Amino acid sequence: MATMSQLRLTAYEWHGGGGSPLYQFASTGGKVHSEEHRQDLVSEIEKNIRYCEVEASPQWLEENDRDAEIACLTRLLAHVWQAEVGVEIEDSKNNFE
């Protein structure tokens, strides 16, 4: 059984739909496709962090660990800022269970 990196899992958990920057990142092996994609990723991740910090519903807060989610998103954001354009962090073709 293969495992997926925490960065890709976070992107899959927080993406805004099939066409979103985070979905594109996660589904292509954790790849930043271009500088424009990087900026779109940063924007989407920062929006998600803001949600955790100030916009989360009481129900979401009961079901999730806000600090842990922010930590995962912050690690993903740091990676996106330093990632080399066009380089996968892992093989996107592996089957994950």
C-alpha positions as CSV (number, residue, x, y, z in Angstrom):
1,M,0.0,0.0,0.0
2,A,1.4,3.4,-1.0
3,T,0.9,6.4,1.2
4,M,0.4,10.0,0.2
5,S,2.4,12.9,1.6
6,Q,0.8,15.1,4.2
7,L,1.2,18.1,1.9
8,R,-0.9,16.5,-0.8
9,L,-3.4,15.2,1.7
10,T,-3.8,18.7,3.1
11,A,-4.4,20.0,-0.4
12,Y,-7.0,17.4,-1.1
13,E,-8.8,18.1,2.2
14,W,-8.9,21.8,1.6
15,H,-9.3,22.3,-2.1
16,G,-12.2,24.4,-3.4
17,G,-13.4,22.0,-6.2
18,G,-12.0,20.1,-9.1
19,G,-10.7,23.1,-10.9
20,S,-9.2,24.8,-7.9
21,P,-5.4,25.5,-7.5
22,L,-5.1,23.1,-4.6
23,Y,-6.9,20.3,-6.4
24,Q,-4.5,20.8,-9.4
25,F,-1.6,20.7,-7.1
26,A,-2.7,17.6,-5.3
27,S,-3.8,15.6,-8.3
28,T,-0.5,16.2,-10.2
29,G,1.8,14.9,-7.5
30,G,2.2,18.1,-5.5
31,K,3.4,20.2,-8.5
32,V,3.4,24.0,-8.7
33,H,2.7,24.4,-12.4
34,S,3.8,28.1,-12.9
35,E,4.3,31.3,-11.0
36,E,0.7,32.2,-11.7
37,H,-0.4,28.8,-10.2
38,R,1.8,29.5,-7.2
39,Q,0.1,32.8,-6.5
40,D,-3.3,31.1,-6.9
41,L,-2.2,28.4,-4.5
42,V,-1.0,31.0,-2.0
43,S,-4.4,32.9,-2.2
44,E,-6.4,29.7,-1.7
45,I,-4.3,28.5,1.2
46,E,-4.4,31.9,2.9
47,K,-8.2,31.9,2.5
48,N,-8.4,28.5,4.2
49,I,-6.1,29.7,7.1
50,R,-8.3,32.7,7.5
51,Y,-11.4,30.4,7.6
52,C,-9.8,28.4,10.4
53,E,-8.7,31.5,12.4
54,V,-11.9,33.7,12.2
55,E,-14.7,32.3,10.0
56,A,-15.1,28.7,11.1
57,S,-18.6,27.6,12.2
58,P,-19.1,26.3,15.7
59,Q,-19.9,22.9,14.3
60,W,-16.6,22.8,12.3
61,L,-14.7,23.8,15.5
62,E,-16.4,21.0,17.4
63,E,-15.3,18.4,14.8
64,N,-11.8,19.7,14.0
65,D,-8.6,20.7,15.7
66,R,-8.2,24.3,14.6
67,D,-4.5,24.6,15.6
68,A,-3.7,21.3,13.8
69,E,-5.4,22.4,10.6
70,I,-3.7,25.7,10.6
71,A,-0.4,24.0,11.2
72,C,-1.0,21.7,8.2
73,L,-2.0,24.6,6.0
74,T,1.0,26.7,7.1
75,R,3.4,23.8,6.2
76,L,1.7,23.6,2.8
77,L,2.0,27.3,2.3
78,A,5.7,27.3,3.2
79,H,6.2,24.4,0.7
80,V,4.4,26.3,-2.1
81,W,6.5,29.4,-1.6
82,Q,9.8,27.4,-2.0
83,A,8.8,24.7,-4.5
84,E,10.5,24.6,-7.8
85,V,8.0,25.1,-10.7
86,G,7.1,21.9,-12.5
87,V,8.6,19.4,-10.0
88,E,6.3,16.8,-8.4
89,I,6.9,16.0,-4.8
90,E,5.8,12.4,-5.4
91,D,4.5,10.2,-8.3
92,S,0.9,11.3,-9.0
93,K,0.2,7.9,-10.7
94,N,0.5,5.8,-7.6
95,N,-2.7,4.2,-6.3
96,F,-3.3,5.3,-2.8
97,E,-5.4,3.5,-0.2
